[in-house]
Amino acid sequence: MASDPLSGVRTRGVAVLVEDGHPLGARRAASTVRGHADVDGPGRARGGGQGILRDRAPRRVGSSDPLAARAAELHTRALEADALAARYRSERDALIWRLRADEPGRWSYTALARALGCSRELIAQIVRRAQ
């Protein structure tokens, strides 16, 4: 890109694969010109449904800086922990819905909150989400 003010700036010790002038996986601004596909995220075209995956080379970002490498590792672990927590919440919610459906008299919001060790408000939010 000829108008890029940072085109001559070198990054110290960082290897980044680039596609169309953007780092791979970078979120690009939506196009306002007709005929250009908007982009939601890495390899996905906006337009509803699952999106379209494009063929692309594997993403490679590295750093010689140990702090940056540690930050990247922790970022990856945090993403994995978030995904695992989401699965646990989903399973918890399904069990709460099942208990309430099977024995609504026994499993009031208060009884469920005591059994789980959480607030009645959280139980109410989970139950309402199912309706």
Helices and strands as residue ranges (DSSP letters): E 14-16, E 18-19, E 22-23, E 39-41, E 44-45, E 61-63, H 66-102, H 109-116, H 120-130
